[in-house]
Amino acid sequence: MMEIGLTHYLVLATILFAIGLVGVLRRKNLLLLFMASEILLNSVNVAFAAIGHYLGDLTGQMFAFFVIAIAASEVAVGLGLLIVWYKRTGSIDLDTLTSMRG
Amino acid sequence: MEAIAFYLFAILTIVMFTYTVMSNQALYALSSMAAGMIFISAFFFLLGADFLGVVQIIVYTGAVMALYAFGMMFFDSTREVRENNSPKIVVLTLSALSAVLIIAIVVAPIIGDNIAALYPQSEFVSNPKAVGIVLFTKYLVPFEVAAVMLLVAMIAGIVLAGKKMDRSLTQMKEEEIALLKNNDSEGKVTL
């Protein structure tokens, strides 16, 4: 069997990123849309860790840590906003958010 | 051995995340995503990033998944989630974008062959120790900024979702806010 190289990990990260992208475009429920965005962040983390490993560098892992911190705060603020929106409108469907008519 | 582990976890992760994206049941989507997050941490262990793998398990399957579970219970989205069918043009654009991304990623290592390591990994120091050394010397300022950002996010979450605050401007309709302003003759709106 072939040895696992950087390209394997990058292709995997791309596939995961594409899955997350499909989710972001497909979902209308805002909670599930947030979940799809978590998949996007995770795929980038895998790419960071793989590149850092194959370059023998710790910077990739550092960036992955900061991405995790950003993801955690994004979920906290996003869910708070969703709760406020749900209390006001009784729905977290994305189509109810279109209040601006362009 | 490494190849077997890689392909096993790659297939498991892809299946789990595909199910997360495609499932119509919010509960199944949440469970499969929690499983996918744990499988992702396996890649970090394979890559020698032990500390990152542990953080992945603790933060994602511990904290973020708990938040999503709480949100799911609050929003009562356990019923079937309806999605509108996307038009064909969206699918076409998405496929083209993914293809371009894959090509760029496969080509990128060939171009970037002459990149030198900025903070090389030492053979004599374990991964968590090395991470700590780099994080608290070279990345101290971003680390502190991230800490402040997490604090701001925590306060924002408490303010937005707090129950005991009976007078919160974020939960009022516009008419109620206008009424509140009219009642306060001095023009002071107490939050």
Interface residues (C-beta under 8 A of the other chain):
Chain A: M1 M2 E3 I4 L6 T7 H8 Y9 L10 V11 L12 A13 T14 I15 L16 F17 A18 I19 G20 L21 V22 G23 L25 R26 R27 K28 N29 L31 L32 F34 M35 A36 E38 I39 N42 N45 V46 A47 A49 A50 G52 H53 L55 G56 D57 L58 T59 Q61 M62 A64 F65 F66 I68 A69 I70 A71 A72 S73 E74 V75 A76 V77 L79 G80 L81 L82 I83 V84 Y86 K87 R88 I92
Chain B: E2 A3 I4 F6 A10 T13 I14 F17 T18 T20 V21 A26 A29 L30 M33 G36 M37 I40 F43 F44 L47 G48 A49 F51 L52 V55 Q56 V59 Y60 A63 V64 L67 Y68 F70 G71 M72 F74 F75 S77 V81 R82 E83 N84 S86 V90 L94 L97 S98 L101 I102 I105 V106 A108 P109 I115 A117 L118 Y119 P120 Q121 A130 V131 V134 L135 Y139 P142 A146 M149 L150 V152 A153 M154 A156 G157 I158 V159 L160 A161 T170 Q171 K173
